Amino acid sequence: MTATYEVRGTVAVITLSNPPVNGLGYDTRKGAAEGIEKAENDAAIKAIVITGAGKAFSGGADIKEFGSPKALAEPNLGSLIAIAENCSKPVVAAIHSVCMGGGLELALGCHYRVAQKGTKVALPEVKLGLLPGAGGTQRLPRALGVEPALNMIVSGEPVNAELLAMVPGQKLFDKVVDEGVLDAAVAFAQEIADARPLPKVRDLKARVANPDAFFGFAKNMVAGMAKNFPAPLKCLETVQNSATMKFEDGIKAEREGFVALMQTPESKALRHAFFAERAASKIGDVPEDTPVRNIAKVAVIGAGTMGGGISMNFLNAGIPVTILETKQDALDRGIATIKKNYEAQVKKGKLKEDKYAERMALLTPTLNYGDIGDADLVIEAVFEELGVKEMVFKQLDEVMKPGAILASNTSTLDLNKIAAFTKRPQDVVGLHFFSPANVMKLLEVVRGEKTAKDVLATVMQLAKKIRKTAVVSGVCDGFIGNRMIEQYSRQAGFLLDEGCTPAQVDKAVEKFGFAMGPFRMGDLAGNDIGWAIRKRRAVERANMHYSKTADLLCEMGRFGQKTQAGWYDYAPGKRDAIPSQVVVDMLDKYRADKGIVPRKVSDEEIVQRLVFALVNEAAHLLEEGIAQRASDVDMVYLTGYGFPLFRGGPMCYADQVGLFNVVQAMKRFAKNPLDDASFWEPAPLIKKLVAEGKSFT
C-alpha cells in the first residue's frame, strides 16, 4: 500500500507512503481518499491527520505517472483535495521535510496545518513551464497573502516553513514545531476535534494592498524576468484571479491555464529537460546497486584555470583537496586565484567568512607527487597534449594507492591511450569539466574500454555530491559536446565565407536563444585553442575541409579577449564585443582571393545550419554508441554549451521542428557549393526515424 491507515485514540492517521518523496500517484491518492472515507464513517474517530512517511510529507505529482492516463484517473488530485476539504471531521496536515507542488495543494485543502521547522515549502510547477493546477494559485494567496504567494509561485523556489509562519496575518500554518510533527499534529487534532465550523482556506480573502498598483508593477517585473517563458505571466494572471474572482471561477481559470501551458513548446522542452536530467544519471549496464568506492580525499594535478576551478567543486562539498604543480610560482598563482574567487563570493554576500576559511583549510598545495599517494581520486588537468598526459599518468601509476581512481580532464584526447599509460586501465576514467569549472553544471564522464563499472558508479554518485549534471560518453575525438561543436564551428566558418559577418551570425543565434554565438564563444575560450586542435586534426582528417578564416585570424595574433582582439575588438579590462573593421577587411580579402561573391544569408538559414549540424552529428554519436540516448545529448548542450533551455536541447528542438523537415533542410544545404555536401547526408538513424514516422524522444 502507498497510503496506510492507523488509529491513535480518537484520531485516524493516514500516512502517504510512496518513496522517495511520497509522490501523489494514483494508488496513493486512492489510498488516502479511502482512508478519509473510512474515518468519516467511523463514529469513534473525531479527527484525521494526514502525513508522509520517510523524508517528505509529499513532493507532489508522481513523476513515474507524469503525462499518463493514471495521472488524471479518479480520484485525481483535485478530487482528493475536495474529499479532505468537505470532510465533516477536522483534517490536519502534519507537514515535514518536503511539502511541494501537489503536496502543498493537498495540505492547503486540509482544515488545519501543523509544520515542522526546516520543512521546504514550494509550488515549483513554473520550472516545468506550468502553473499549479490543483488550486495552488487560488488557495496559497488566501492563506499567505497575495504578494508572498506570488513570489513563491512565480519563482518556484522553496521557502522554510518557519519563515512563512512569520508572514503577518498568515493562515498557512496553525502551528510550527521544532520536531515530532506527527505527535504534535495528533495532539492538535484532539484539541480541535469538536471545533466548528471547520475552517476552509477557500473561504478566506486573498489579501493585497492597492491591487491595481501592485499587479501593474508585478506584471512589469515578471515580464522582464520571464523572457521566452509564458508560464510566469500566466501564473501572475491566475494569482490575480484569486483577488478578483470567486473561488470557483478562479479554479476554473487556473485549470484552463494549466491545460493551455501543457501544450506549449516551452513547457514540453522544460519537462523534457527535467526527465532527461534524471535519465542521464542511469547507465544501461551498470546496476543502481553497484558498490561504490569511498572518496574521502581528492588530488588535482595542475593549478591553472581548470585545476583551480575543479578543486573548488570538491572544497565546496567539504572534501579535502591536494593540488599539485611542478613550479612554485604556478602553484602560488593557482592558490591566489582560488582565494580571489572565494573572496569575490564573500564580498557579494554569497559566502560567509567562516565558510571561506573552512574551504581554504581543506586545500593543501604541493610540488611533490609523493604527497598525493593516499588520495582516493586524482584528476589530471594539465596541457591538452598526449605526451604531457603520458608523463603525468605514468607518474600517477607509480605513486597512487591501489584502488584510487585516476581521472583525466581531457576535452578531446583518446582516453583509451591515456589509460594504456598505466598498469590499471580499469581505474581510469574521463572527468571532463567545463570552464569555469566551479560554475558550469556539466560534467562529461568518459568511459574507456576498460573502465570498471564501480568506477563509473562512484563518479556518477560523486557528481551529484559536487552538484554537477553528469552525462556518460564513450571514447571518440571530442566526446559528445566537442565533437558536435566541431561541426557547428565548421558551419559558422562557411557562413563567413559566403558573406556573413561574425556579428550577424552571433546575433541570429543569440536571438534564437543561445547564451552566446559561436564567434563570441571563440573569443571567450581563446581562438588559439581551436587552432591547436585543427592543426592536430589536419593529418587525421585530410578529407574534411574547413573555412580558412579562423586560421587567418590566429595568424594575426587575434586570439580573443585575452589579446583584446579576436573576431571582435575589446577595450582593456572589458568583455564587450565590438565589431572589428580589421576582421571585416580580412574576410573581404579572403573572399576576393577565393573568387567568392558574397551573398545575403537569412537569420533562419544561419540558425538551421548551425543547429541541424549539431543534430546530424549527434545522430552519428547515437549510432556509434558514444552517447547512450538522445536526451543525454540535450543535457550536454543545455548545461555545457548555452543551448536555450526553452527549446529543450538540439534533439528536442529537432523533434519539435519535425525530423522530416530537418531532412528537407539538410538536402537544401547539401546543394550549396561552398558547404560540405557529404556532411549534409542525413545520418542513417535520422533516415530510419523519418521512414518510421518516429522522433528522437
C-alpha positions as CSV (number, residue, x, y, z in Angstrom):
1,M,0.0,0.0,0.0
2,T,1.2,3.5,-0.7
3,A,-1.1,5.0,1.9
4,T,-1.5,3.5,5.3
5,Y,-4.2,3.9,8.0
6,E,-3.9,3.6,11.7
7,V,-5.8,4.8,14.7
8,R,-4.4,6.8,17.7
9,G,-7.2,7.1,20.2
10,T,-9.9,9.1,18.5
11,V,-7.6,10.3,15.7
12,A,-7.1,8.5,12.4
13,V,-3.6,8.8,10.9
14,I,-3.3,8.5,7.1
15,T,0.3,8.2,6.0
16,L,1.4,8.7,2.4
17,S,4.0,6.1,1.6
18,N,5.3,6.3,-1.9
19,P,9.1,6.6,-1.8
20,P,11.2,8.6,-2.4
21,V,9.1,11.7,-1.8
22,N,5.6,10.3,-1.5
23,G,4.5,11.3,-4.9
24,L,0.7,11.6,-5.3
25,G,0.3,8.8,-7.8
26,Y,-3.0,7.0,-8.4
27,D,-2.5,4.3,-5.7
28,T,-1.5,6.9,-3.1
29,R,-4.4,9.2,-3.9
30,K,-6.8,6.3,-3.9
31,G,-5.5,5.0,-0.5
32,A,-5.7,8.5,1.0
33,A,-9.3,9.0,-0.2
34,E,-10.3,5.6,1.1
35,G,-8.7,6.4,4.4
36,I,-10.6,9.7,4.8
37,E,-13.9,7.9,3.9
38,K,-13.1,5.1,6.4
39,A,-12.5,7.7,9.2
40,E,-15.6,9.6,8.1
41,N,-17.8,6.5,8.6
42,D,-16.2,5.5,12.0
43,A,-18.2,7.1,14.8
44,A,-15.2,6.6,17.2
45,I,-13.0,8.8,15.0
46,K,-13.2,12.5,15.9
47,A,-10.4,13.9,13.6
48,I,-8.0,12.9,10.9
49,V,-4.2,13.6,10.4
50,I,-2.5,13.2,7.0
51,T,1.2,12.9,7.0
52,G,4.1,11.5,4.9
53,A,6.4,8.6,5.6
54,G,10.2,8.9,5.5
55,K,11.8,12.1,4.4
56,A,8.9,14.0,2.9
57,F,5.3,15.0,3.5
58,S,4.8,14.9,-0.3
59,G,6.9,16.2,-3.2
60,G,3.8,16.5,-5.4
61,A,2.9,14.6,-8.5
62,D,4.4,11.1,-9.0
63,I,6.8,11.7,-11.9
64,K,6.5,8.0,-12.9
65,E,2.9,8.8,-14.0
66,F,3.6,12.2,-15.5
67,G,1.6,12.6,-18.7
68,S,0.0,9.2,-18.4
69,P,-3.8,8.5,-18.0
70,K,-3.1,7.4,-14.4
71,A,-2.2,11.0,-13.5
72,L,-5.8,12.0,-14.2
73,A,-7.6,8.8,-13.1
74,E,-10.1,9.3,-10.3
75,P,-9.6,10.2,-7.6
76,N,-7.4,12.8,-9.3
77,L,-5.6,15.3,-7.1
78,G,-8.4,17.8,-7.3
79,S,-10.9,15.2,-6.2
80,L,-8.7,14.1,-3.2
81,I,-8.4,17.7,-2.1
82,A,-12.2,18.1,-2.3
83,I,-12.7,15.0,-0.2
84,A,-10.4,16.3,2.5
85,E,-11.9,19.8,2.3
86,N,-15.5,18.6,2.5
87,C,-14.9,16.0,5.3
88,S,-17.3,16.6,8.2
89,K,-14.4,15.9,10.6
90,P,-11.3,18.0,11.0
91,V,-8.5,17.1,8.7
92,V,-5.0,18.2,9.9
93,A,-1.9,18.1,7.7
94,A,1.3,17.1,9.6
95,I,3.9,18.7,7.3
96,H,7.6,17.9,7.5
97,S,10.8,17.8,5.4
98,V,9.4,18.4,1.9
99,C,6.0,19.9,1.0
100,M,5.9,20.8,-2.6
101,G,3.6,21.1,-5.6
102,G,0.6,18.9,-5.2
103,G,1.7,18.1,-1.7
104,L,1.3,21.7,-0.7
105,E,-2.0,21.9,-2.6
106,L,-3.3,18.9,-0.6
107,A,-2.2,20.5,2.7
108,L,-4.0,23.7,1.7
109,G,-7.2,21.6,1.2
110,C,-7.0,20.4,4.8
111,H,-8.7,22.3,7.5
112,Y,-5.5,22.8,9.6
113,R,-1.8,22.5,9.1
114,V,1.0,21.8,11.6
115,A,4.5,22.1,10.2
116,Q,7.9,21.1,11.4
117,K,10.8,23.7,11.3
118,G,13.1,23.2,8.3
119,T,10.3,22.0,6.0
120,K,10.9,23.1,2.4
121,V,7.6,24.5,1.1
122,A,7.2,25.3,-2.6
123,L,5.0,25.4,-5.7
124,P,7.7,24.6,-8.3
125,E,5.4,24.0,-11.3
126,V,6.7,27.1,-13.1
127,K,10.1,25.3,-13.5
128,L,8.3,22.8,-15.8
129,G,6.6,25.6,-17.7
130,L,3.4,25.1,-15.9
131,L,1.3,26.6,-13.1
132,P,-0.1,24.9,-10.0
133,G,-3.1,23.0,-11.3
134,A,-4.9,21.8,-8.2
135,G,-5.9,25.1,-6.5
136,G,-2.4,26.3,-5.6
137,T,-2.8,29.7,-7.3
138,Q,-6.2,30.2,-5.5
139,R,-5.5,28.8,-2.0
140,L,-2.0,30.0,-1.3
141,P,-2.7,33.7,-1.8
142,R,-5.7,33.3,0.5
143,A,-3.6,31.5,3.2
144,L,-0.4,33.6,2.9
145,G,-1.3,36.8,1.3
146,V,-1.0,37.7,-2.4
147,E,2.5,39.1,-2.5
148,P,4.4,36.3,-0.7
149,A,2.3,33.7,-2.5
150,L,3.0,35.3,-5.9
151,N,6.8,35.4,-5.2
152,M,6.7,31.6,-4.4
153,I,4.6,30.7,-7.4
154,V,6.5,32.7,-10.0
155,S,9.9,31.7,-8.7
156,G,9.1,28.1,-7.8
157,E,11.8,28.3,-5.1
158,P,11.3,26.6,-1.7
159,V,11.0,28.6,1.5
160,N,11.4,27.2,5.0
161,A,8.2,26.8,6.9
162,E,9.3,28.8,9.9
163,L,9.9,31.8,7.6
164,L,6.4,31.5,6.1
165,A,5.0,31.3,9.6
166,M,6.4,34.8,10.3
167,V,4.4,36.4,7.4
168,P,1.9,38.9,9.1
169,G,-1.7,37.6,9.0
170,Q,-0.8,34.2,7.5
171,K,-3.2,31.4,7.8
172,L,-0.9,28.8,6.2
173,F,0.2,27.2,9.4
174,D,-1.7,26.8,12.6
175,K,1.3,25.6,14.5
176,V,5.1,25.2,13.8
177,V,7.1,22.8,16.0
178,D,10.8,22.1,16.3
179,E,10.4,18.3,16.0
180,G,7.9,15.4,16.4
181,V,5.4,16.9,14.0
182,L,3.1,13.8,13.9
183,D,2.7,13.6,17.6
184,A,2.1,17.4,17.7
185,A,-0.5,17.1,14.9
186,V,-2.3,14.3,16.7
187,A,-2.4,16.3,19.9
188,F,-3.6,19.4,18.0
189,A,-6.3,17.3,16.2
190,Q,-7.6,16.1,19.6
191,E,-7.7,19.7,20.9
192,I,-9.8,21.0,17.9
193,A,-11.9,17.8,17.3
194,D,-15.1,19.4,18.3
195,A,-14.4,22.9,16.9
196,R,-17.0,24.0,14.3
197,P,-17.4,25.4,11.7
198,L,-14.4,23.8,10.1
199,P,-12.1,26.4,8.5
200,K,-11.5,26.3,4.8
201,V,-8.8,28.2,3.0
202,R,-11.1,28.7,0.0
203,D,-13.3,30.9,2.2
204,L,-10.5,33.4,3.1
205,K,-10.0,36.6,1.3
206,A,-6.8,37.0,-0.8
207,R,-5.1,40.0,0.9
208,V,-3.3,42.6,-1.2
209,A,-3.0,46.4,-0.6
210,N,-3.6,48.6,-3.7
211,P,-4.3,45.7,-6.0
212,D,-4.2,47.7,-9.3
213,A,-0.8,49.3,-8.5
214,F,0.6,46.0,-7.1
215,F,-0.4,43.9,-10.1
216,G,0.7,46.5,-12.6
217,F,4.1,46.6,-11.0
218,A,4.3,42.8,-10.7
219,K,3.4,42.4,-14.4
220,N,6.3,44.6,-15.5
221,M,8.7,42.7,-13.2
222,V,7.6,39.2,-14.2
223,A,7.6,40.1,-17.9
224,G,11.2,41.3,-17.6
225,M,12.4,38.0,-16.0
226,A,10.2,35.6,-18.0
227,K,11.6,36.4,-21.4
228,N,11.0,33.3,-23.5
229,F,8.8,31.5,-21.0
230,P,5.0,32.0,-20.9
231,A,4.3,30.3,-17.6
232,P,5.4,33.1,-15.2
233,L,3.0,35.6,-16.6
234,K,0.2,33.0,-16.7
235,C,1.0,32.3,-13.0
236,L,0.6,36.1,-12.3
237,E,-2.7,36.2,-14.1
238,T,-4.1,33.3,-12.2
239,V,-2.9,34.6,-8.8
240,Q,-4.6,37.9,-9.7
241,N,-7.8,36.0,-10.2
242,S,-7.6,34.9,-6.5
243,A,-8.1,38.5,-5.5
244,T,-10.7,39.4,-8.1
245,M,-12.8,36.3,-8.8
246,K,-15.0,33.9,-6.8
247,F,-13.1,30.8,-5.8
248,E,-14.9,28.5,-8.2
249,D,-14.2,30.9,-11.1
250,G,-10.6,31.2,-10.2
251,I,-10.2,27.4,-10.0
252,K,-11.8,27.1,-13.5
253,A,-9.4,29.7,-14.9
254,E,-6.5,28.0,-13.2
255,R,-7.3,24.7,-14.8
256,E,-7.7,26.2,-18.2
257,G,-4.3,28.0,-17.8
258,F,-2.7,24.7,-16.8
259,V,-4.1,22.8,-19.8
260,A,-3.0,25.6,-22.2
261,L,0.5,25.7,-20.8
262,M,0.9,21.9,-21.1
263,Q,0.6,22.3,-24.8
264,T,3.3,25.0,-25.2
265,P,6.6,24.0,-26.8
266,E,8.4,25.8,-23.8
267,S,6.7,23.5,-21.2
268,K,7.3,20.4,-23.3
269,A,11.0,21.5,-23.5
270,L,11.3,22.1,-19.8
271,R,9.6,18.8,-19.0
272,H,11.9,17.0,-21.4
273,A,14.9,18.6,-19.7
274,F,13.5,17.5,-16.3
275,F,13.3,13.9,-17.3
276,A,16.5,14.0,-19.3
277,E,18.5,15.1,-16.3
278,R,17.2,12.1,-14.3
279,A,17.8,9.7,-17.2
280,A,21.4,10.9,-17.6
281,S,22.3,9.5,-14.2
282,K,21.5,6.0,-15.3
283,I,24.0,3.8,-17.2
284,G,22.4,0.9,-19.0
285,D,24.8,-1.9,-17.9
286,V,25.7,-0.5,-14.5
287,P,23.1,-1.6,-11.9
288,E,21.9,1.1,-9.5
289,D,23.1,-1.1,-6.6
290,T,26.7,-1.3,-7.8
291,P,29.0,-0.9,-4.8
292,V,30.9,2.4,-4.9
293,R,34.4,3.4,-3.8
294,N,34.8,5.8,-0.9
295,I,36.1,9.2,-2.0
296,A,37.4,11.0,1.2
297,K,40.4,12.7,-0.4
298,V,40.9,14.2,-3.8
299,A,44.1,15.3,-5.6
300,V,44.2,17.7,-8.6
301,I,47.2,17.9,-11.0
302,G,47.6,21.4,-12.3
303,A,46.7,24.6,-10.6
304,G,45.7,26.6,-13.7
305,T,42.3,27.9,-14.5
306,M,40.8,24.4,-14.9
307,G,42.7,22.8,-12.0
308,G,41.7,25.6,-9.6
309,G,38.1,25.5,-10.7
310,I,37.9,21.7,-10.4
311,S,39.4,21.9,-6.9
312,M,36.7,24.4,-5.8
313,N,33.9,21.9,-6.5
314,F,35.3,19.5,-4.0
315,L,36.2,22.1,-1.4
316,N,32.6,23.4,-1.7
317,A,31.4,19.9,-0.9
318,G,33.7,19.6,2.2
319,I,36.1,17.2,0.5
320,P,39.9,17.8,1.2
321,V,41.9,18.5,-1.9
322,T,45.7,18.4,-2.5
323,I,46.6,20.5,-5.6
324,L,49.9,19.8,-7.3
325,E,52.0,21.9,-9.6
326,T,55.6,21.5,-11.0
327,K,56.7,25.1,-10.1
328,Q,56.2,27.2,-7.1
329,D,55.1,30.3,-8.9
330,A,52.4,28.4,-10.9
331,L,51.2,26.9,-7.6
332,D,51.1,30.3,-5.9
333,R,49.1,31.8,-8.8
334,G,46.6,28.9,-8.6
335,I,46.1,29.3,-4.9
336,A,45.7,33.0,-5.2
337,T,43.1,32.6,-7.9
338,I,41.1,30.2,-5.7
339,K,41.3,32.7,-2.9
340,K,40.2,35.6,-5.2
341,N,37.2,33.6,-6.4
342,Y,36.1,32.9,-2.8
343,E,36.7,36.5,-1.7
344,A,34.5,37.7,-4.5
345,Q,31.7,35.5,-3.2
346,V,32.2,36.8,0.3
347,K,32.1,40.4,-1.0
348,K,28.8,39.7,-2.8
349,G,27.3,38.1,0.4
350,K,27.1,34.7,-1.3
351,L,29.6,33.1,1.1
352,K,30.2,33.6,4.8
353,E,33.7,34.3,6.1
354,D,33.7,31.2,8.3
355,K,32.7,29.0,5.3
356,Y,35.5,30.6,3.2
357,A,38.0,29.8,6.0
358,E,36.7,26.2,6.2
359,R,37.1,25.6,2.5
360,M,40.6,27.1,2.3
361,A,41.6,24.9,5.3
362,L,40.7,21.8,3.2
363,L,43.2,22.8,0.5
364,T,46.8,21.6,0.6
365,P,49.3,22.8,-2.1
366,T,52.3,20.7,-3.1
367,L,55.1,20.3,-5.6
368,N,55.6,16.6,-4.7
369,Y,53.8,13.7,-6.3
370,G,54.6,11.7,-3.1
371,D,52.1,13.9,-1.2
372,I,49.1,12.7,-3.2
373,G,49.5,9.0,-3.0
374,D,46.8,8.5,-0.4
375,A,44.1,10.3,-2.4
376,D,41.0,8.3,-3.4
377,L,40.6,10.2,-6.6
378,V,43.2,12.1,-8.7
379,I,42.1,14.4,-11.5
380,E,44.7,15.5,-14.1
381,A,44.1,19.0,-15.5
382,V,47.3,19.7,-17.5
383,F,48.1,20.9,-21.0
384,E,46.0,19.2,-23.7
385,E,48.8,17.2,-25.4
386,L,49.1,13.5,-25.3
387,G,52.8,13.5,-24.5
388,V,52.2,15.6,-21.4
389,K,49.3,13.4,-20.3
390,E,51.6,10.3,-20.7
391,M,54.2,11.7,-18.3
392,V,51.6,12.6,-15.7
393,F,49.8,9.2,-15.8
394,K,53.0,7.2,-15.7
395,Q,53.9,9.1,-12.6
396,L,50.4,8.6,-11.1
397,D,50.6,4.9,-11.8
398,E,53.8,4.8,-9.6
399,V,52.5,6.8,-6.6
400,M,48.7,6.3,-6.3
401,K,47.5,3.7,-3.8
402,P,45.7,0.6,-5.1
403,G,42.0,1.3,-5.9
404,A,42.5,5.0,-6.4
405,I,40.5,6.4,-9.4
406,L,42.7,8.1,-12.0
407,A,40.8,10.7,-14.0
408,S,41.7,12.9,-16.9
409,N,40.0,16.3,-17.7
410,T,40.9,15.9,-21.4
411,S,38.4,17.5,-23.7
412,T,39.3,15.7,-26.9
413,L,42.1,13.2,-26.5
414,D,41.8,9.4,-26.6
415,L,41.1,8.2,-23.1
416,N,42.0,4.6,-24.0
417,K,45.5,5.7,-24.9
418,I,45.8,7.6,-21.6
419,A,44.6,4.6,-19.7
420,A,47.2,2.4,-21.5
421,F,49.9,4.6,-20.0
422,T,49.1,2.9,-16.6
423,K,49.0,-0.7,-15.4
424,R,45.5,-0.2,-14.1
425,P,43.3,0.9,-17.0
426,Q,40.2,-0.3,-15.1
427,D,40.7,2.6,-12.7
428,V,41.0,5.3,-15.4
429,V,38.0,7.5,-16.4
430,G,37.5,10.8,-18.1
431,L,36.0,13.7,-16.0
432,H,35.7,16.5,-18.5
433,F,34.7,19.6,-16.6
434,F,33.6,22.8,-18.4
435,S,35.1,26.2,-17.9
436,P,34.7,27.9,-15.5
437,A,34.7,24.5,-13.7
438,N,33.4,25.9,-10.4
439,V,30.4,27.3,-12.2
440,M,29.4,25.2,-15.1
441,K,27.0,22.3,-14.3
442,L,28.0,19.9,-17.0
443,L,30.5,17.0,-16.3
444,E,31.2,14.6,-19.2
445,V,32.1,11.3,-17.7
446,V,34.1,9.5,-20.4
447,R,34.0,5.7,-20.2
448,G,37.1,3.9,-21.5
449,E,37.1,0.4,-23.0
450,K,38.4,-1.0,-19.6
451,T,36.8,1.5,-17.1
452,A,35.4,-0.6,-14.3
453,K,31.7,-0.4,-13.5
454,D,32.3,0.5,-9.9
455,V,34.4,3.4,-11.1
456,L,31.6,4.7,-13.2
457,A,29.1,4.3,-10.3
458,T,31.4,6.1,-8.0
459,V,32.0,9.1,-10.2
460,M,28.3,9.4,-11.1
461,Q,27.4,9.5,-7.4
462,L,30.3,11.9,-6.7
463,A,29.0,14.2,-9.5
464,K,25.7,14.7,-7.5
465,K,27.6,15.5,-4.4
466,I,29.5,18.3,-6.1
467,R,26.3,19.4,-7.8
468,K,27.1,18.5,-11.4
469,T,24.9,17.1,-14.1
470,A,26.9,14.1,-15.3
471,V,26.5,12.6,-18.8
472,V,28.3,9.5,-19.8
473,S,30.2,9.5,-23.2
474,G,32.1,6.8,-25.0
475,V,35.6,7.5,-26.4
476,C,36.0,9.5,-29.6
477,D,37.7,12.7,-30.6
478,G,35.9,15.4,-28.7
479,F,33.4,13.0,-26.9
480,I,29.8,14.3,-27.2
481,G,30.0,18.0,-26.8
482,N,33.2,19.0,-28.5
483,R,32.7,16.5,-31.4
484,M,29.4,18.2,-32.1
485,I,30.7,21.7,-31.7
486,E,33.3,21.0,-34.4
487,Q,30.5,20.7,-37.0
488,Y,28.8,23.8,-35.6
489,S,32.0,25.7,-35.8
490,R,32.6,24.5,-39.4
491,Q,29.2,25.8,-40.4
492,A,29.9,29.1,-38.8
493,G,33.1,29.4,-40.8
494,F,31.3,28.5,-44.1
495,L,28.8,31.3,-43.3
496,L,31.6,33.8,-43.1
497,D,32.9,32.5,-46.4
498,E,29.5,33.1,-48.0
499,G,29.1,36.7,-46.9
500,C,28.1,36.8,-43.2
501,T,29.9,38.9,-40.6
502,P,30.7,37.4,-37.1
503,A,28.2,39.8,-35.6
504,Q,25.4,38.7,-37.9
505,V,25.9,35.0,-37.1
506,D,26.2,35.7,-33.4
507,K,23.1,37.9,-33.3
508,A,21.0,35.3,-35.2
509,V,22.0,32.5,-32.8
510,E,21.5,34.7,-29.7
511,K,18.1,35.7,-30.9
512,F,17.3,32.0,-31.3
513,G,18.2,31.8,-27.6
514,F,21.8,30.7,-27.3
515,A,23.7,32.4,-24.4
516,M,26.5,33.3,-26.8
517,G,27.1,33.0,-30.6
518,P,30.0,30.9,-32.0
519,F,32.3,33.8,-32.5
520,R,31.8,35.5,-29.2
521,M,32.3,32.0,-27.7
522,G,35.5,31.5,-29.6
523,D,36.9,34.8,-28.3
524,L,36.0,33.9,-24.7
525,A,37.5,30.4,-24.8
526,G,40.6,31.5,-26.8
527,N,40.8,31.1,-30.6
528,D,44.3,29.6,-30.3
529,I,42.8,26.5,-28.6
530,G,40.7,25.7,-31.6
531,W,43.7,26.5,-33.8
532,A,45.8,23.9,-32.0
533,I,43.1,21.3,-32.3
534,R,42.7,21.9,-36.0
535,K,46.4,21.5,-36.5
536,R,46.3,18.2,-34.7
537,R,43.4,17.0,-36.7
538,A,44.8,18.2,-40.1
539,V,46.5,14.9,-40.8
540,E,43.8,12.7,-39.3
541,R,41.0,14.4,-41.3
542,A,42.6,15.4,-44.6
543,N,39.3,14.8,-46.4
544,M,37.3,17.2,-44.2
545,H,37.5,20.8,-45.4
546,Y,37.2,23.9,-43.2
547,S,37.0,27.7,-43.8
548,K,40.5,29.1,-43.5
549,T,39.2,32.3,-41.9
550,A,39.8,31.1,-38.3
551,D,43.4,30.2,-39.1
552,L,44.0,33.6,-40.7
553,L,42.6,35.3,-37.6
554,C,45.0,33.4,-35.4
555,E,47.9,34.1,-37.7
556,M,47.2,37.7,-37.0
557,G,47.6,37.0,-33.3
558,R,43.9,37.7,-32.6
559,F,43.2,35.0,-30.0
560,G,40.2,36.7,-28.4
561,Q,39.5,38.5,-25.1
562,K,42.9,37.6,-23.7
563,T,44.7,39.6,-26.5
564,Q,41.9,42.2,-26.7
565,A,41.4,41.2,-30.3
566,G,39.7,38.2,-31.9
567,W,36.6,38.1,-34.1
568,Y,35.8,41.3,-32.2
569,D,37.8,44.1,-30.6
570,Y,37.8,44.5,-26.8
571,A,38.6,47.6,-24.7
572,P,41.1,47.0,-21.9
573,G,39.5,45.3,-18.9
574,K,36.1,44.9,-20.6
575,R,34.3,42.0,-22.2
576,D,32.1,43.9,-24.6
577,A,32.4,42.6,-28.1
578,I,33.0,45.5,-30.5
579,P,32.6,44.7,-34.3
580,S,36.1,44.9,-35.9
581,Q,36.8,46.6,-39.2
582,V,40.1,44.7,-39.3
583,V,38.2,41.4,-39.4
584,V,35.7,42.7,-42.0
585,D,38.6,43.7,-44.2
586,M,40.2,40.3,-43.7
587,L,37.0,38.5,-44.7
588,D,36.5,40.7,-47.8
589,K,40.1,40.0,-48.9
590,Y,39.7,36.2,-48.3
591,R,36.6,36.0,-50.4
592,A,38.1,38.1,-53.2
593,D,41.2,35.9,-53.2
594,K,39.0,32.8,-53.4
595,G,36.7,34.3,-56.1
596,I,33.7,34.1,-53.8
597,V,30.9,36.5,-54.5
598,P,29.2,37.2,-51.1
599,R,25.5,36.6,-50.8
600,K,22.8,37.7,-48.3
601,V,22.1,34.9,-45.8
602,S,18.9,34.9,-43.7
603,D,18.9,34.5,-39.9
604,E,16.7,31.4,-40.4
605,E,19.4,29.8,-42.6
606,I,22.1,30.7,-40.1
607,V,20.2,29.1,-37.2
608,Q,19.2,26.0,-39.1
609,R,22.7,25.3,-40.4
610,L,24.3,25.6,-37.0
611,V,21.6,23.7,-35.1
612,F,21.0,21.0,-37.6
613,A,24.8,20.4,-37.9
614,L,24.6,19.6,-34.1
615,V,21.7,17.3,-34.7
616,N,23.2,15.3,-37.6
617,E,26.5,14.8,-35.8
618,A,24.6,13.7,-32.6
619,A,22.7,11.1,-34.6
620,H,26.0,9.6,-35.6
621,L,27.1,9.6,-32.0
622,L,24.0,7.7,-31.0
623,E,24.5,5.2,-33.8
624,E,28.1,4.6,-32.7
625,G,27.1,4.2,-29.0
626,I,29.2,7.2,-27.9
627,A,26.0,8.8,-26.4
628,Q,23.5,6.5,-24.6
629,R,20.4,8.4,-25.5
630,A,19.2,11.5,-27.4
631,S,18.2,13.2,-24.2
632,D,21.8,12.9,-22.9
633,V,22.9,15.0,-25.9
634,D,20.4,17.6,-24.9
635,M,21.7,17.7,-21.3
636,V,25.2,18.2,-22.6
637,Y,24.1,21.2,-24.7
638,L,21.7,22.7,-22.1
639,T,24.2,22.5,-19.2
640,G,27.5,23.0,-21.0
641,Y,27.0,25.0,-24.3
642,G,24.3,27.5,-23.6
643,F,21.6,26.0,-25.7
644,P,18.3,27.7,-24.9
645,L,16.5,25.9,-22.2
646,F,13.1,26.8,-23.5
647,R,13.9,24.8,-26.7
648,G,14.9,21.7,-24.7
649,G,18.2,20.9,-26.4
650,P,19.1,20.3,-30.1
651,M,17.4,16.8,-30.3
652,C,14.3,18.0,-28.6
653,Y,14.2,21.0,-30.9
654,A,14.7,18.8,-34.0
655,D,11.7,16.7,-32.8
656,Q,9.6,19.8,-32.4
657,V,10.5,21.0,-35.9
658,G,9.9,17.5,-37.2
659,L,12.7,15.2,-38.5
660,F,11.1,15.2,-41.9
661,N,11.5,19.0,-42.1
662,V,15.1,18.7,-40.8
663,V,16.0,16.3,-43.6
664,Q,14.4,18.6,-46.2
665,A,16.6,21.5,-44.9
666,M,19.7,19.3,-45.0
667,K,19.0,18.4,-48.6
668,R,18.9,22.1,-49.4
669,F,22.2,22.8,-47.6
670,A,23.9,19.9,-49.5
671,K,23.3,21.8,-52.8
672,N,25.4,24.8,-51.5
673,P,28.7,24.7,-53.5
674,L,30.6,26.3,-50.6
675,D,29.3,23.9,-48.0
676,D,30.2,20.2,-47.3
677,A,27.7,18.1,-49.2
678,S,28.9,14.8,-47.7
679,F,28.3,16.1,-44.2
680,W,24.7,17.0,-45.0
681,E,23.9,13.4,-45.9
682,P,21.4,12.6,-43.1
683,A,22.7,10.1,-40.6
684,P,21.2,6.7,-41.0
685,L,19.4,7.0,-37.7
686,I,17.6,10.1,-38.9
687,K,16.6,8.4,-42.1
688,K,15.3,5.4,-40.2
689,L,13.3,7.6,-37.8
690,V,11.8,9.6,-40.7
691,A,10.8,6.4,-42.5
692,E,9.1,5.0,-39.4
693,G,7.4,8.4,-38.5
694,K,9.3,8.5,-35.2
695,S,11.3,11.1,-33.3
696,F,14.5,11.0,-31.2
697,T,12.5,11.2,-27.9
